[in-house]
């Protein structure tokens, strides 16, 4: 006998629990990938946010879904370790821009081959089309949740 489809509240609960589990699994995988490069998953996450362009801590926090205080603590550690540096921000005198140093860029580059291997293995397991569909579904879910943020429940 086929199981019945759960009602909407249970669908949301199941989706949330799966997202929490996935978050833990991704963080665990990120720790394994980052460790040989001398990084933690959190350090990699913050460095990753500023690979294309330097950003202020508050913007990194928004982009990465982290707290400003958490990003500030990590950014300060990255600067202390020589993996990032603060630069003047022409748009805001007090909110300096964080950017990776050459050492920070090299650390992230060292993660690349193992990250690619993991991506290929996942694509082999799920199929590239399915992996793409999962990404698109997650993006739609994230956007829907973001659009509800200002609504009162």
PyMOL commands that set and color helices and strands:
alter all, ss='L'
color gray80, all
select helices_A, chain A and resi 8-35+41-49+57-64+68-80+102-126+128-148
alter helices_A, ss='H'
color red, helices_A
select strands_A, chain A and resi 55-56+84-87+97-100
alter strands_A, ss='S'
color yellow, strands_A
deselect
rebuild
show_as cartoon
